[in-house]
Amino acid sequence: MIWSSIRLMGAALVVPIMEELFWRSFIMRWFDRPDFLSLSPERISGYAYLGSACLFAAEHHLWLAGFFAGLIYGELYKNYKNLWIPIFAHAVTNSLLGIWVLSTGSWNYW
């Protein structure tokens, strides 16, 4: 039970911050400009948007779900120009998934 709680907390609180910092704030902008901090989120190209979603998908066991999640989180970042919005969406996704896994025992989703 303790392990499950720690795993759920990590998936819901730590992973979204780290992944969104890397995939959206860094990689998605770096595709367009190595000096990524000088590129505002709304100016990210379609190439960078799709490319980062593909890499995000490749990093996840369920790659198709990862691809769509990468598209959604990327769109949230581009539209709201605030990294906390996709972090929150990612945290909600991971929380719901974690609750589903723990309540059904469907460990293959984690």
Residue frames as a rotation matrix with the C-alpha (Angstrom) as fourth column:
MET 1
0.564 0.825 0.000 0.00
0.825 -0.564 0.000 0.00
0.000 0.000 -1.000 0.00
ILE 2
0.436 -0.478 -0.762 2.81
0.137 -0.802 0.581 2.43
-0.889 -0.358 -0.284 0.83
TRP 3
-0.634 -0.705 0.318 4.59
0.383 0.071 0.921 1.63
-0.672 0.706 0.225 -2.43
SER 4
-0.163 0.671 0.723 1.38
0.979 0.020 0.202 2.25
0.121 0.741 -0.660 -4.39
SER 5
0.771 0.460 -0.440 0.86
0.551 -0.828 0.100 5.61
-0.318 -0.320 -0.892 -2.70
ILE 6
0.024 -0.856 -0.517 4.43
0.026 -0.516 0.856 6.68
-0.999 -0.034 0.010 -3.40
ARG 7
-0.676 -0.252 0.692 4.14
0.626 0.298 0.720 5.54
-0.388 0.921 -0.044 -7.02
LEU 8
0.260 0.870 0.418 0.88
0.957 -0.290 0.008 7.43
0.128 0.398 -0.908 -7.49
MET 9
0.709 -0.046 -0.704 2.28
0.275 -0.901 0.336 10.60
-0.650 -0.431 -0.626 -5.89
GLY 10
-0.366 -0.924 -0.113 5.36
0.141 -0.175 0.974 10.45
-0.920 0.341 0.194 -8.12
ALA 11
-0.556 0.216 0.803 3.29
0.826 0.257 0.502 9.88
-0.098 0.942 -0.321 -11.25
ALA 12
0.443 0.872 0.210 0.91
0.877 -0.470 0.101 12.70
0.187 0.139 -0.972 -10.40
LEU 13
0.906 -0.049 -0.420 3.27
0.162 -0.878 0.450 15.30
-0.391 -0.476 -0.788 -8.93
VAL 14
0.076 -0.982 -0.172 6.87
-0.097 -0.179 0.979 14.73
-0.992 -0.057 -0.109 -10.04
VAL 15
-0.360 -0.248 0.899 6.58
0.734 0.520 0.438 13.21
-0.576 0.818 -0.005 -13.53
PRO 16
0.597 0.629 0.497 4.34
0.801 -0.440 -0.406 15.93
-0.036 0.641 -0.767 -15.05
ILE 17
0.824 -0.343 -0.451 6.71
-0.190 -0.917 0.351 18.71
-0.534 -0.204 -0.821 -13.96
MET 18
-0.145 -0.975 0.169 9.84
-0.140 0.189 0.972 16.95
-0.979 0.117 -0.164 -15.20
GLU 19
-0.269 0.059 0.961 8.35
0.822 0.534 0.197 15.74
-0.502 0.843 -0.192 -18.48
GLU 20
0.752 0.600 0.272 6.70
0.654 -0.629 -0.420 19.04
-0.081 0.494 -0.866 -19.38
LEU 21
0.566 -0.659 -0.496 9.88
-0.320 -0.730 0.605 20.96
-0.760 -0.184 -0.623 -18.61
PHE 22
-0.446 -0.810 0.380 11.77
0.022 0.415 0.910 18.63
-0.895 0.414 -0.167 -20.93
TRP 23
-0.389 0.294 0.873 9.28
0.840 0.502 0.205 17.88
-0.378 0.813 -0.442 -23.73
ARG 24
0.606 0.709 0.359 7.35
0.793 -0.575 -0.202 21.13
0.063 0.407 -0.911 -24.04
SER 25
0.882 -0.215 -0.420 9.55
-0.043 -0.923 0.382 23.87
-0.470 -0.319 -0.823 -22.60
PHE 26
-0.055 -0.993 -0.101 12.84
-0.377 -0.073 0.923 22.51
-0.925 0.089 -0.370 -23.99
ILE 27
-0.568 -0.290 0.770 12.50
0.436 0.688 0.581 19.96
-0.698 0.666 -0.265 -26.84
MET 28
0.350 0.800 0.487 9.48
0.862 -0.071 -0.502 21.48
-0.367 0.596 -0.715 -28.57
ARG 29
0.904 -0.048 -0.424 11.17
-0.124 -0.980 -0.154 24.89
-0.408 0.192 -0.893 -28.78
TRP 30
-0.023 -0.998 0.058 14.67
-0.321 0.062 0.945 23.48
-0.947 0.004 -0.321 -29.41
PHE 31
0.057 0.141 0.988 13.42
0.786 0.604 -0.132 21.82
-0.616 0.784 -0.076 -32.63
ASP 32
0.803 0.358 0.476 12.93
0.582 -0.639 -0.503 25.33
0.124 0.681 -0.721 -34.01
ARG 33
0.578 -0.580 0.575 15.75
-0.352 -0.812 -0.465 27.19
0.736 0.066 -0.673 -32.32
PRO 34
0.022 -0.650 -0.760 18.81
0.620 0.605 -0.499 25.91
0.784 -0.460 0.416 -30.43
ASP 35
-0.966 -0.195 0.171 18.53
0.011 -0.687 -0.726 29.12
0.259 -0.700 0.666 -28.39
PHE 36
-0.449 0.867 -0.216 15.15
0.661 0.485 0.572 27.76
0.601 0.114 -0.791 -27.26
LEU 37
-0.303 0.337 -0.891 14.58
0.832 -0.363 -0.420 30.31
-0.465 -0.869 -0.170 -24.50
SER 38
-0.820 -0.053 -0.569 14.27
-0.134 -0.950 0.281 33.05
-0.556 0.307 0.773 -27.11
LEU 39
-0.805 0.572 -0.156 11.30
-0.052 0.194 0.980 31.33
0.591 0.797 -0.126 -28.81
SER 40
-0.567 0.685 0.456 7.87
-0.771 -0.247 -0.587 32.05
-0.289 -0.685 0.669 -27.36
PRO 41
-0.618 0.304 0.725 5.46
0.084 0.943 -0.323 29.10
-0.782 -0.138 -0.608 -27.19
GLU 42
0.437 0.895 -0.087 2.94
0.005 -0.099 -0.995 30.52
-0.900 0.434 -0.048 -29.67
ARG 43
0.402 -0.364 -0.840 5.66
-0.884 -0.395 -0.251 30.69
-0.240 0.844 -0.480 -32.38
ILE 44
-0.383 -0.512 0.769 6.47
-0.325 0.854 0.407 26.96
-0.865 -0.094 -0.493 -32.27
SER 45
-0.492 0.126 -0.861 6.29
-0.869 -0.007 0.496 25.44
0.056 0.992 0.113 -35.76
GLY 46
0.649 0.757 -0.076 4.16
-0.761 0.648 -0.033 22.50
0.025 0.079 0.997 -36.84
TYR 47
0.274 -0.669 -0.691 7.37
-0.204 0.661 -0.722 20.53
0.940 0.339 0.044 -37.38
ALA 48
-0.741 -0.588 0.326 8.43
-0.395 -0.012 -0.919 21.05
0.544 -0.809 -0.224 -33.76
TYR 49
-0.108 0.822 0.559 4.91
-0.982 0.000 -0.188 20.37
-0.154 -0.569 0.807 -32.50
LEU 50
0.805 0.439 -0.400 4.61
-0.536 0.827 -0.170 17.03
0.257 0.351 0.900 -34.34
GLY 51
0.069 -0.881 -0.467 8.24
-0.203 0.446 -0.871 16.05
0.977 0.155 -0.148 -33.83
SER 52
-0.705 -0.319 0.634 8.08
-0.647 -0.078 -0.759 16.49
0.291 -0.944 -0.152 -30.06
ALA 53
0.275 0.874 0.401 4.79
-0.927 0.351 -0.130 14.57
-0.254 -0.337 0.907 -29.92
CYS 54
0.689 -0.091 -0.719 6.39
-0.347 0.830 -0.438 11.69
0.636 0.551 0.540 -31.86
LEU 55
-0.415 -0.902 -0.121 9.36
-0.217 0.227 -0.949 11.58
0.884 -0.367 -0.290 -29.50
PHE 56
-0.457 0.360 0.813 7.04
-0.888 -0.130 -0.441 11.78
-0.053 -0.924 0.379 -26.49
ALA 57
0.653 0.737 -0.175 5.10
-0.755 0.653 -0.069 8.83
0.063 0.177 0.982 -27.95
ALA 58
0.333 -0.612 -0.717 8.27
-0.201 0.697 -0.688 6.79
0.921 0.373 0.109 -28.47
GLU 59
-0.666 -0.620 0.415 9.15
-0.477 -0.073 -0.876 7.27
0.573 -0.781 -0.247 -24.82
HIS 60
-0.222 0.694 0.685 5.85
-0.917 0.090 -0.389 5.79
-0.332 -0.714 0.616 -23.62
HIS 61
-0.789 -0.039 0.613 4.87
-0.037 0.999 0.017 2.13
-0.614 -0.009 -0.790 -23.51
LEU 62
0.133 0.882 0.451 1.46
0.790 0.181 -0.586 2.91
-0.598 0.434 -0.673 -25.01
TRP 63
-0.729 -0.685 -0.006 2.85
0.543 -0.583 0.604 4.99
-0.417 0.437 0.797 -27.84
LEU 64
-0.409 0.633 0.657 -0.45
0.636 -0.319 0.703 5.96
0.654 0.706 -0.272 -29.48
ALA 65
0.666 0.607 -0.433 -1.81
0.722 -0.378 0.579 7.34
0.188 -0.699 -0.690 -26.21
GLY 66
0.020 -0.769 -0.639 1.54
0.692 -0.451 0.564 9.07
-0.722 -0.453 0.523 -25.70
PHE 67
-0.739 -0.268 0.618 1.32
0.665 -0.434 0.607 10.63
0.105 0.860 0.499 -29.15
PHE 68
0.107 0.873 0.476 -2.15
0.586 -0.442 0.679 12.07
0.803 0.206 -0.559 -28.56
ALA 69
0.675 0.055 -0.736 -1.20
0.705 -0.340 0.622 13.23
-0.216 -0.939 -0.269 -25.08
GLY 70
-0.391 -0.901 -0.190 1.88
0.728 -0.429 0.535 14.93
-0.563 0.071 0.823 -26.56
LEU 71
-0.552 0.276 0.787 -0.30
0.609 -0.511 0.606 16.70
0.570 0.814 0.114 -29.11
ILE 72
0.538 0.842 -0.027 -2.76
0.595 -0.358 0.719 17.86
0.596 -0.403 -0.694 -26.46
TYR 73
0.481 -0.418 -0.771 -0.11
0.712 -0.327 0.621 19.02
-0.512 -0.848 0.140 -24.00
GLY 74
-0.614 -0.747 0.255 1.75
0.740 -0.432 0.515 20.77
-0.275 0.505 0.818 -26.81
GLU 75
-0.224 0.633 0.741 -1.38
0.589 -0.518 0.620 22.54
0.776 0.576 -0.257 -27.96
LEU 76
0.740 0.473 -0.478 -2.12
0.653 -0.335 0.679 23.66
0.162 -0.815 -0.557 -24.41
TYR 77
0.017 -0.839 -0.544 1.39
0.741 -0.355 0.570 25.07
-0.671 -0.413 0.615 -24.13
LYS 78
-0.731 -0.298 0.614 1.18
0.670 -0.484 0.563 26.88
0.129 0.822 0.554 -27.46
ASN 79
0.012 0.859 0.512 -2.28
0.566 -0.428 0.705 28.34
0.824 0.281 -0.491 -26.84
TYR 80
0.870 0.406 -0.278 -1.95
0.435 -0.369 0.821 29.36
0.231 -0.836 -0.498 -23.20
LYS 81
0.290 -0.855 0.430 1.78
-0.053 -0.463 -0.885 30.23
0.955 0.234 -0.179 -23.32
ASN 82
0.150 -0.150 0.977 2.06
-0.977 -0.177 0.122 28.92
0.155 -0.973 -0.173 -19.78
LEU 83
-0.538 -0.479 -0.693 3.80
-0.445 0.860 -0.249 25.65
0.716 0.174 -0.676 -18.89
TRP 84
-0.850 0.222 0.478 1.65
-0.418 0.270 -0.868 25.15
-0.322 -0.937 -0.136 -15.79
ILE 85
0.155 0.958 -0.241 -1.41
-0.941 0.069 -0.331 24.40
-0.301 0.278 0.912 -17.94
PRO 86
0.327 -0.038 -0.944 0.06
-0.541 0.811 -0.220 21.27
0.774 0.583 0.245 -19.60
ILE 87
-0.813 -0.582 0.006 1.68
-0.308 0.422 -0.853 20.31
0.494 -0.695 -0.522 -16.28
PHE 88
-0.492 0.716 0.496 -1.76
-0.714 -0.005 -0.700 20.36
-0.498 -0.698 0.513 -14.67
ALA 89
0.465 0.678 -0.570 -3.32
-0.883 0.402 -0.243 18.40
0.065 0.616 0.785 -17.57
HIS 90
-0.127 -0.624 -0.771 -0.49
-0.406 0.742 -0.534 15.85
0.905 0.245 -0.348 -17.39
ALA 91
-0.901 -0.193 0.389 -0.96
-0.425 0.203 -0.882 15.55
0.091 -0.960 -0.265 -13.61
VAL 92
-0.007 0.973 0.230 -4.70
-0.870 0.107 -0.482 14.93
-0.494 -0.203 0.846 -14.03
THR 93
0.437 0.115 -0.892 -4.03
-0.729 0.627 -0.276 12.33
0.527 0.771 0.358 -16.74
ASN 94
-0.482 -0.738 -0.471 -1.45
-0.272 0.638 -0.721 10.50
0.833 -0.220 -0.508 -14.62
SER 95
-0.749 0.274 0.604 -3.63
-0.627 0.003 -0.779 10.69
-0.215 -0.962 0.170 -11.50
LEU 96
0.321 0.944 -0.080 -6.66
-0.902 0.278 -0.331 9.20
-0.290 0.179 0.940 -13.25
LEU 97
0.311 -0.292 -0.904 -4.53
-0.535 0.733 -0.421 6.54
0.786 0.615 0.072 -14.89
GLY 98
-0.743 -0.668 0.041 -2.89
-0.369 0.358 -0.858 5.70
0.558 -0.653 -0.512 -11.55
ILE 99
-0.407 0.696 0.591 -6.24
-0.786 0.063 -0.615 5.42
-0.465 -0.715 0.521 -9.80
TRP 100
0.560 0.600 -0.571 -7.49
-0.818 0.509 -0.269 3.17
0.129 0.618 0.776 -12.61
VAL 101
-0.079 -0.695 -0.715 -4.42
-0.403 0.678 -0.615 0.93
0.912 0.239 -0.333 -12.38
LEU 102
-0.884 -0.313 0.347 -4.62
-0.420 0.205 -0.884 0.63
0.205 -0.927 -0.313 -8.59
SER 103
-0.223 0.884 0.410 -8.35
-0.816 0.061 -0.575 -0.03
-0.534 -0.463 0.708 -8.54
THR 104
0.735 0.548 -0.399 -8.40
-0.677 0.565 -0.471 -2.58
-0.033 0.616 0.787 -11.39
GLY 105
0.354 -0.697 0.624 -4.95
-0.088 0.639 0.764 -4.13
-0.931 -0.325 0.165 -11.09
SER 106
0.917 -0.004 0.400 -4.28
0.395 0.159 -0.905 -3.35
-0.060 0.987 0.147 -14.76
TRP 107
0.435 -0.828 -0.354 -0.54
0.157 -0.317 0.935 -2.93
-0.887 -0.463 -0.008 -14.22
ASN 108
-0.089 -0.479 0.874 0.20
0.944 0.239 0.227 -3.08
-0.317 0.845 0.431 -17.94
TYR 109
0.663 0.384 0.643 -0.97
0.591 -0.795 -0.135 0.56
0.460 0.469 -0.754 -18.18
TRP 110
0.917 -0.398 -0.011 1.76
-0.285 -0.677 0.679 1.70
-0.278 -0.619 -0.734 -15.81
